[in-house]
Amino acid sequence: MGFPGRGRAGLRAPLLALVALAVAGPAAGSAGAAVDQTPAYELVHGCYALQAKGGGFLAQNGSTWRASAKDAASAEPLRMQATALGRYLLYGKDRDFLAVAGRGTTTTTTPGPAADWRVVAQEGGGFRLATLDGTKGLVAPGDGALALADGADSGTPFLAVRRDGCAVFPEIETGVTGEPSRGSAPQAETRGLIDEHLHHMAFQFLGGSVHCGAPWSPYGVTVALPDCSKEPLANAETGLAGTVLGGDPLADPVGWPTFKSWPAHDMLAHEGTYWKWMERAWRAGLRHTTVLLVENAFLCNVLPVKKYGCNEMDTVKRQYDTFHDYVDYIDAQFGGPGKGFMRIVTDPFEAREAINDGKLAVTLGIEVSKLFDCGVYNGQPSCDNGWVDKQLDYWWDRGIRQMEIVNKFDNGFTGVAGDSGEVGLAINAANRIETGSFWDMKPCADGHNHDREQIGVPGTGRGELLGSLLGAIVPPGQVPIYDPGPMCNQAGLSPVGAYLVRRMAEKGMIFDPDHMSVVARDQALTIMEALDYPGVMSSHSWSDPSALPRILKLGGYVTPYAGNTTSFVRQWRETKRVRSDRYRFGFGFGSDINGFGAQGGPRVGAATDSPVTYPFTSFDGKQRIERQVSGERVYDINRDGLAHYGLYPDWLEDLRQLAGQEIIDDMARGTETLLLTWERAVGVPADGTRPKGATFSRRGLGAVRLHDRWTDLLRRGGQPDARTGRVFSYRVAGAKNRRARVRALFTSRGRVGLVASTAAGHTAGGLGVGDRATRLQGRTEAFGANVRARRLPGGGRILYGIRDGRVRFTAVAAASVARTPAQAARALRQAGLR
């Protein structure tokens, strides 16, 4: 997370049990048909009439609801709008809701807890409706008005009968058509875009009052993206955050449905990651993001209005829980647990499987100023190694896999890079309050690699002065007058900070050195180099230039701050120039959206110089992308820039206009390159090259073994040269084996079913590639065209491929893939040997 003015613009609740609905009437899917044994989750978005079991259908007369309709056609058509897994709004034809009123029911036009109903399993079929708190059930007493009875199980059983005529619940459009792209197999190479610096839960940041809007609400877009005029701090006209963070006194505060003024690329106090905008990015190819849980306690404490407390790690816990609720909400919109487009992952193997399943894999991380509540005062850290171990274990167990160990102020682990301009003055003043001292900025030993540029006295530039909420609240006061020129904070990595870095590497966590001082970052990277640890990533352009080639040489990853397309293309070219030839190169971005990082504005000259033309296709050509429509607003990247997250596919297309297919190809390799880094971080050997001399056994060929899971093969055999479909291909040592490969074919169950080699020196029974086929006579039997086989104990077989009178490959196959010649031939074709 960063503030503007920095050198650029600006545990989950238990799942409800699946509920089977009773069968009655015509075939499911037609109007008037009861739902056929459908889980409660799958009611979502459907249009139904609800029938009290053994009685009438629900009908509405003003504010009165009765089970009095004789059939589905005369009943109230109800849209089942999911608020969470197994919970629904019952949305009527007049755009109103069935709601709780005392011991009875009423009609309301405002979605909220009173209109939020739980579905409760009914033994023997059907379901009951219970209040949100689960204490009362909905009762339909004959033709009488609906009432509530104590206990969720006391309600009347209902059946859901399909019908037409429901109102459409308001929602944002994605503007993307075409099925989301999937991989060819769970273990296969991936393709997809990555954003490694996203603040999805920042609506709870700074006490929850600075930000207007949220990525979702159980009650829909009208609640999630509201009129901001009533927000005391985020109101763009009068609110402190609104006016400072990209506000405009003339801005229209209304979100849904007009969106006249927000979201916008430079309005930082307003929501930019609403879930349907995220869905648009996912449908167009986004496949991994790191969601950083974020807080700044100092700034939170000085704000006059707050919804939550300000302790940074408490906020991290709150955002962690809320993010899980958010993923559950998306699942609910898609029909049940695991059916949504977003999956939280905790290792590269889960991530690969999720991405190849067409999901958006999410890694959770932390970015705060006082990580683990470990501050520093007068140079003394407030924590020790034991505290670090306790906190690391706690957050590791909860799935945190990436961390920046500092943000805005020096802390007990490290010095900070600081901020520049007027922002830097204010933050430096706050640093003194927090730590007892100003930043110890002195001239750098290397003028090319330095921390953020400092000024000694306040300037007059409005852009800088208004660049930070902190700068508006905390008077700069007396600050040091630094010498002109490049400066470096002399506060480096503390002993407990060095311990933290080593412990992160031991756990296989992704270490992000952004925001650290140049001195501390150099010390941290020196530790990583000594450990030969590749799990290092600079996620949003807060590392100095000297760090990038060191990170890439380790096998780490660099994703620059996204910003505008022109600057991003420059960063791509600069990063690619310092790539390591040892590792595959792919690219990604760090949006920093919702984290007080402005998004890219419209490209200068885009209207006439190679503009994005709508519709366009996704990077892999499989989706058609129109202009994004949110309510009454139509967005165009050429005019609006990156107004919200849903425009990242458009931003990518603008990159294509500027830099051609090369940058798109590099971006498409983003997921794979990231996963390769992560695999190496958790112990998968980088070089899977097989030795030139090896003998097949019934178990396999050296480390490449039959029946291993693909994750076991990676850990034992290292990273393959290629992962095509269900095949891993490994290079083989030796000058004569430049084109030879060892191949492992996985079964549909993810186990190695065939191991084959085209390398000289890999033999079975003393015979291998290049030997005369006549030597196989009497020792093997014909097993299909140009294949000879020798049966092994247990049913497996050694296979020899023959061409032009010589052995061309040798293989060992499990019984499950080589019981018959036809079965073996199919496996060999899948392995690319036929």
N, C-alpha and C positions, 0 to 999 in steps of 0.2 A: 504494500500500500504506500502511496505517496500523496503528498499535498501538491496542489498547483503552485506555480511559481518556482518550479524546480528545473527550469530549463526546457519545458515543453508546455503545450496548451493545457494551461491549467494544472428414558431410553424408551426408544419408541414404545408406544402402548402395545399390549398383546393384540395380535390379530384376532378379529372375530371369527368364529367358526363358520365354515361354508354352510349356507342354508339352502336346502333343496325346496323349490316351490312345487306345489301339486300340479298334476296334469289334469286338464279338463277341456273339453271342446275340441275344435278342429286342430289341424296340424300347427305346430309352433311356427311363428313367423307371420301368420296371416292375422288380420284384424279380427278380434273376437276370440283369439286363442289364448288359453292359459300358458304361461311359460313352462316349458318341459324340463323339469328337474334342473333348473338353472341356478347356479350359486348366486347368493345375494350380491356379490360383487358385479356380476354381469347384468344386473338391472340398469347399470349406469347409462344415462342418456336415453333410455328407452321410453316409449310412450305407452302408458298403461291405464286401464281402469282397475281399481282395487275393489275386490269383492270380499265382504265379511263371510267367512266360511259358513255355509249353510244359510246365508242371508242375502241382503241386497248389496248393491254397489255403492261406493261413496259418491255423494252428490253434494254440490255446494249451492247454497241460497244466501247470497250476501256473506255475512260472517258466520252463518250456521252451516255445519257439516253434519250429514246424516248418511247412514247406510240404507238409503231408501230407493235408489234407482233399480228398476227391474232388470236391466241388461246393460252390457258394456256400452252400447251405443248411446244410451241416455245418461251414462255416468259422467262425472267430471274427468276429462282427459288430463292425466298427471305425468309430467316429465320428471323422471327420477334423476336428479342432479346430485352426484356424489359430493359430499363434503369431506369425507375421509373413507378409509376402508370400512365398508359395512354401514355407512351413515349417509343419509340423503336429505335433501330438500325435496318436498313434494310441490312441484311448480305447476300452477293451474293455467287454464287457457287464457285468463285475463291477466297473466303475469303477476300472480299473487301466490301466496304460500299457505298451506295448512300449518297452523301454529298452536302452541300451548297457550291457554289463558286460564289461570287458576286451576280448578279441577276439571276444566273442559277445554274446548278448542275454539279457535277463531280464525279469521283470515287476516293476513298481514301482507303489505307490499314491501316490507323490509326484511331481507334475509338475515338471519342471525340465530343465536342459540335456541330461541323459542321455536323456531321452524326447523330445527335440526333433529332428525329422527334416527334412532338406531334400529337396525333389523335384528331381531332375536329369533334364533332357531326354534321351529315348532316340530316337535317329534311327530313323525307320521306325515309330514308334508305341510306346506304353507309356512307362514312366518308371522311374527308379531311385530308391532311397532312400539318402541319405548322412547321415553324422553331422553334428551342428551345425557343427563346425569344418571340414567338407568334406574331411577327409583319408581317410575310409574309406567304403566302400559296403557295403550289406547284401546278403549272399549266401544263397541258398536251395539248398543242395547235395542235390538229390533229396529223399529222406525224412529227411535228417539235420537236426540242429538248426541254426537260423539262425546265421550267423557274419558276421564283418566282414573285408573284404579292403582292402588299401591302395589308395587312390585312389577318388574319388567315382564315376568311370566304370567301376569294376571290379564294381559290384554287379549283381545279377540284375534283369533287366527285369520289371516288374510291370504287371498290368492291374487296374483298379478296376471291380468288378461290384456294381451296386446290390443292396441287400438290406434286410430289416427286422430289428428286434430289437436295435438299438443302445441303449446307455444314453444318457440325456440329460446333456450336460455342464452342470454348475451355472452359473447366470447369473442376473442381476437382471432383473426385468421392467420394462417402461416404463409399462404401464398406459394406453397411448394407442393408439386404433384409428382407422383412416382414413388414406388416403394423404397424405404430407406435401405441403403446398401449394406450387405452382410459379407462376411468373409466366407471362404470356401470350406473351411473346417475350423473347429475350435482352436487348434494349435497352429494354424497357418499364419503366414505373414499378414500383417494388417495394413490397411490404408485408411487414412483419416487425418483430420485437422486437430490440433491441440491448442488449448489455452491454459497456460500454466500459472496464471495469476489472476484469480477471480474472487471477488468478495460478494458471494451470493447472499449471505446472511447479514449484510451491513445495515439493513434497516433496523437492527437491534444495536447498532454501534452507537457510542457516545450517549448512552442512556436511552436510546430509542426515540429521541425527539427531534433530531437534526434532519432526519430522512423522511420524505413523504412518499408513501407507497410501499409496496412489498412485492416479492416475487410471486406470491399467491395469497389468497384468502380462502378458507373453506366455503365462503359465501360468494365467491366469484369475482370477476373483474371489476364490477362496480364498487366493491369494497376494497379490493387490492390496489386499484389505481384511482383514487378518489379526487374530489375537489380539495386542493391543498390550502384553501384560504383559512381554514380553521386550525392549521398546524402552527403552533406558536413560534417555532424556530425555522421550519422548512418553507413557510409561506414566502414565495418569490418576491412579493411586494413589500412586506413589512417584517418578515422573519429574519432573524440574524443570519442563520445559515443560508437562507435563500438569497439574500442580498449580497452576501460575501462569496458564496460558492456558485458563481455564474448566474446570479439572479438578475432580473430585469424589472424595474418598477412598473413597466407597462405589460408585463407578462400576464397571460391568462392563467389562473391557478387551477383550472379544471383539467382533470385527466380524462377518464372515460366520460362521454364518448367522443369529445371533440379533439382533445390533445392538441390544441392550437399552439401552445408554447412549450409543453414538455410531454414526453422526454425530448431532450436535445443534447447534442454532443458536448455542450459546455455548461449544462445545468447539472451541477454535481450533487445537489441535495434531493434529487428526485430519482425514483426507481428506474433502473435500466435493464433489469434482468427478469422481467415477468415471465412466467413459465411458458407461455405460448411463444414468446420471442426466443426463449431457449429451445423450444421444440423446433422452431423454424431453422435455427442454426444446426441442430442435430439432424433434421431431415436432409439438410444440404451437405452433411459430411462431418460435422464436429463429433469427435469420438473420444476425446479425453480432456478433462479439465482438472486442475487443482483448485479446490475451493479453500481459501484461507480464512480462518476464523480470526476476527480482528477486533482490537479495542485500543483506546488510548485513555488511560485513567485520568491523567492530568487534565486534559481538555474536557473530558466528561465531567469532572468535578467542578470546573469553573462555569459550566453552563447553568443558566438559571432554571431550566425546566428539564426534568428527566422522568422516564417511565420505569427505569431499572437502575440498579446499583452500578458502580463504576469500576469495581475490581476487575482487572483485565482477565484473569483466569476464570473468574465466575462468569464473565461474559462469554468466554470461549465455551464453557460448559453449556450455557444457555443456547448459544448458536449451534453447538453440536447437536443438542436434543432437537432443536427446531428444524435443522436440516434433515434429520431422519423423518420428522413429521411431514416435511415437504416432499420427500421422495415417496412416502406412503400416499400422499395426496395425488401425486402424478400416477402412481400405480392404480389408485381408485378410478381415475379418469379413463384408464385403458382396460379396466375390467378385472383387476385383482392383483394380489401380491406377485411381484416380479414381472408384471405385464407392461409396466411403464417403460419409458425410454431411458431412464437414468438408473445406474447401478453404482453403489458405493463399493470400492475395491480396496483391498489391503495388501495385495502383492501383484507382481507383474503377470502371474499366471491367471489369476482372477480377471485382471484387466484385459488380457489377450482374449480370453473366452468371452467376456462381455462385449468387447469391440467386434469380434467376429460374429457375435450374435446380433449385431446391428445396434447395440446399446451405446449410450454415452457413459463411459466409465469415469467415475469421480474419485479422486484421491483427496482426502482431508488433510489440511495443514494448519499451521498457526503462524500468525504474524502480529506480534504485540511488542511494546517497548520494554515491558518488564516481564519477560518470559519466566514462568514458574514463580512469579512474585519475587524474583531475585533482582533487587535493585543494587545500587552502589551509593555510598555517601562518604565523601572525603577519601575516595579511593578504596574503601573497604566493602567488598561484596557482602550481601545479606544472606548468602546461602553457601553451602559447602557441597562436597562431592556426594555425600549421603543423600542430601536433599535432591540433587540432580538425579540420582539413581531412582529414588522413590517416584519423582514426577515423571521421568521418562517411562518407567514401567507402567504407571497409571495411564498415561496417554497412549502408549503403544497398545495396551490392552483394549483401548477404545478405538483403535484403528487410525490414529494419527501417524502419517508416514512422511510428512515433509514439514520443515520448519525453517523460518528465518529467525535468527536468535536475537535480533535487535530491530528497532524501527526508527523512533524519533529521538530518543535520549540515550546517553551512555547508560549502561546497566552493569550488573554484576559480572556479566560474561565478556563484554566487549565494548570498545568505543564505537561511536556512530559516525557515519559519513557526514552528517549534518545536512542542512538545507541552505539554499542560497537566497540572496536578496533580502527583502523585508521579512519574508517568511523565516529566514535563518535568524534574523535579529530576535524575533519573538520566541522561536523555539530555543534559541541559545539562552534567553532569559529564563525560560521555563526549565531548561536543563540545570541551571544553577539552583533553582528552587528544589528540583527533584534530587540532585546529586551533590549539592554543596559547591559546585564549581562550574565555570563556563567550559566550553570545549577548548581543549588545549591545542589550538591551531597554530602550527608553525610551518615555515617554508618546507616544501617536500624535497627529498633527495632527488627525485625524478620528476621533473616538471610536466611530463606527459601523463603521469598517473597521480591523480590527486583527489581529494575530497571536494565537496561542494564549495563553490566560490563564495567567499564571505565579503561583506561590506562592513566598514567600521562605524558608520553613522547612517541614520535613516535617509533614504532617498525620497523622491517625490513621485515615482512612477505609480499611477493608479493601479495598473495591472498587477504589480508586485504587492502593493499595499493590500489589495483585495484578494490576493492570491491564496489566502489561508484563513480559515475560521479562527485558528489559534492566534494569528497575527492581529485579528480584529478584537479579540477578547483580552489577550495578555499584553499589556504595554511592554515594549522592548526594554525600557529602563536603561540603566547603565550597563553597557556591554563593552567588551574589549575592543580596541581599535587594532585590527589585524593589519599586517603588512600587505600591500597589494601583491597580486600574483598567486600562483597555485599554492594551496595550503593543505596540510595533512594533520588530522587529529592524532596527537601523539598517544592517545589512549588506545592501547592494543588489546590483544586477547589476554584475559586474566588467567591465572592457573586453573580456576574452576571452569572458565570458558573453554580452555584447551581440553579439560576433562570431558566437558559436554560434547565437544566436536568428536572426540575419539569414541565416546559411548554411542553417539548417533551412527558412526560408521560400523561399530560392532553390531548394532541392531539392524543394519541395512536400511536406515532411513535416508531420505533425500535431504541433503544439506544445501541450503540456499544462502550464499554469502552476501547477497544484496543488502544494502544499508549499513554494512560494517564499514569501519574506517579502513583506509588503504593499508595502514599498518596491521590492523587486526586481520584483515582478509588475507594479506600475504602470509601471516603466521598460520592461519587456518589452512590455507592451501598447501603450505609446507608440510603440515601434519598429514593432510590427505595424500600428498605425494609420497611421503615416507611409508604410509600404509598401502600405497597403490590402490586407493579406494576411488571407484568411478562414480559413486552416487552423489554427484555435485551438480547443481543447476543454478544458473543465473536467470531469474524468471521475468525480470521487467526493467532491465537497463539501469540497475543501481549498483553495478560493479564497474571498476575502472578498466580501461582497455587492456592492461597487462594481464588481468585475470582470465580473460576469455580464452586465449590459446592454452593456458594452463588447464583450465576446466576441460576443454575439448581434448587435450592430450591425455588426460586421465580417463577419457571415455565418457565424460559428463555431457551436459546439454546446456544450450543457450537459447532462450526465447526472449527476444527484445520486446520492450513496450510497444504495443501496436501503434497507437497514435494515427497520424495520417499516412496514407499510402506512400507518398513521396519519401518521407523520412524512413518508413519501414523498409522500402526497397534499398535505401542506402545502408541501413543496418544489416540487411541480409547479405549484401555484397561484401561488406566489411567483415562479417562473421565468416562467410564462406572462404575468404582469403586466408584465414588463420585456422581452418579446419585441420583435423588430424587425418592423415592418409590411412591410419590404422583402422579407423572406424567409419561405418557408414554415415553419411551426412543426410540429415533431414532437418526440417525447420518448423518452428511454431511461433506463437506470439504470447504475450502477457497483456491481457486487456486492462487489468487494474480497475475494471468497471465497478462502480459503487464504492470505491475506496478513495474517493477524492482525486482520482486520476481522470482528467478530461479525455474524452474519446476524440478520434480524428474528425476534423471538420471536412466539409466538401473540398475536394482537391481543386487547387487554383487552376482555372482554365478547363475544368472537367466538362463544362457545358458544351464546349466546342472542340476540345482536344481529346480525342479518343474517349468519349463518355461511355459509361456502362449502358448498354442497350437492353431494354426489357422486351420479352422475357429472355433469360439466358439459361444455360445448363450448368449443373453442378460440376465440380472439378473432375468427377469421373464420368460425366455425361449421362447419368442415370436419373436425374431429377430436373424438372422444369421449374424455374424460379421466376415468379412475377413480382411486381412491386408489392411491398408489404402493406396491408391494410389493417389499421387498428381503429375500430369504431368508424368514425367519419373521416379519419385522417389517412391519407395515402403517402407513404414515404418513398423517397427516391434518393439513392446514395449521391447522385450528382448534385442535388440541391441541399440535402439535409445532412450529409456526412453520416457518421456513425451515431445517429440519434438514440438508438437502443441496440441491445444485443442481437436482435433478430436481423440486423443489417450486416452482420459479419459475412454471410455468404456474398452479399453485394460488394463489400470491401475486398473480399478475395478476388472477385471478378475485376475490380478496379486494379488490383495488383497485376492481373493478367494483361490489362490494357497498358500498364506502365513497363512491365519487365518480361512479358511473354510467358511461354509455357515452362521455361526453366524454373521460375520461382514457384509455379503451381506444382510441378513435379516434386520439388523439395518440400513444399508444404504438405503434399499428399503422403510423403514418407514420414511425416511428423510422429504419428503414433508408433510406427515400427522402431524408429530411432530412439524414441523415449523408452519403449519397452526393453530394447536391448541394453540401454543404460541401467534400467531398473533391475533387469535380470543379473547383470554383472554385480550390481550393488548387493544383491542377496546371495551371492556366492557362485553363480553360474560362470564357469570359465569362459573367457572371451574367445579363446582360440580352440575350436573343436577339431582341428586338423588331426586326422587319424594317422598312426604310424605306418610306414611303408611295408613293414613285414608283420603279418598277423595270421593266425590260423582260426578258421571257423570251428565252432563246436555246436552242440545242439542247443546251447544257450545263446549263441549269437557270435559276434565278432568283437572281442575285446570289451570295451565299455558300451558298445551298442548291442543291447541285449533284447532278446525276445521277451514279450509279456510286460516289459516296463511301461509305465505310464509316460506320457510325453514330458511331464515335469521331471520324472526320475531320470529320463535320458538326458535332459538338459543339464541337470546337476552332475551327472556322472560323465557325460560325454562332451559337454560344453556347447557353445552356440554353433549351430550349423551354418554353412555357407548360404543355404537357401531353405525356405519352408514353403513348398508349393502344394496346396491342398493338404492331403494327409501324408505327405512325404517330407522328411528331413534329409537334406543332402550335405555331406561332409567332404571337404577337400582331403586329399591324401598326400603325405610327405613324399619327396623324391622327385627328381627332375623328369623321370619317365612317367610320372603320374599327374602331370599338370592338368590333364583333361579327365582324369579318373575321379570317380566319386564313390563314397560309401553311402547307401541310401537305406533309410528306415521307413517302412510303410506302416502306418497306424490303422488299426481296425476301426470300425464305426464306434466302438466302445473306448477308443483312445489308448489302446495298448499296441505295442509293437508286434506286428504279425509277420513281418518279413524283413530280413537284413540282407542286403546285397552289396557286392563290390565289383567295380570294373577295373580295379587296380592290380597291376602286376605285383606279385608277392603276397597277395591275400589268397590263401589256399584252403582247400577242404579235402582231406584224405590225400594230401600230397599233390593235389592237382589244382591249377588255377588259371587265370587269364593268360592266353598265349599258348597253353599246352595243346597238343594234338588231341582231337576228339577221339581218335582211335584208342587212346589210353583209357577211355571210360568204358570200353567194351568189357563185359564180364563183371564189372564192378557196379554198374548202374543199369537202370531200365529206361526205355523211352517213356516220356511223360508229357505227351503232346508234341506239337510241331517244334523241332529244334531245341527241345529241352530234354535232358536226361536227369534222373533223380535217384537218390539213395535214401531209403526209408530209415528213420531214426527211432529209437525207443520212445514210446509215448505218442507216436503218430506224426511227428514232424518230418521234414524232408530236407536233405541237401539238394539243391538244384544247380545244374550247370546249363548255361545258355550257349548254344552252338551256332556259329556262322562261319562259312567258308572253311569248314573242317577244323576249326579251332575253338577253344573255350573263350567266350567273350564276357561272361560274367559268372560269378559264383554267388550262391545265396543259401540262406537257411530260412525255412518257412515253418511257422507254427501249424499244427494240424488243422486249426480252424480256417486257414486260408489256402491249404494245399491238400485237401482230402482227395480231390479229383484233378485230372489234367486241366479241365475247363476252369476250375476254381483257381488253380495255380496260374494259368494264363491270364486270368482277370487281375490277379494281384500283381503280376509282372507288368502288365500294361499300366496299372495305376502307379507303379513305381517308376515308370518311364523307361522300362527295359524291353519293351515290345513296340 
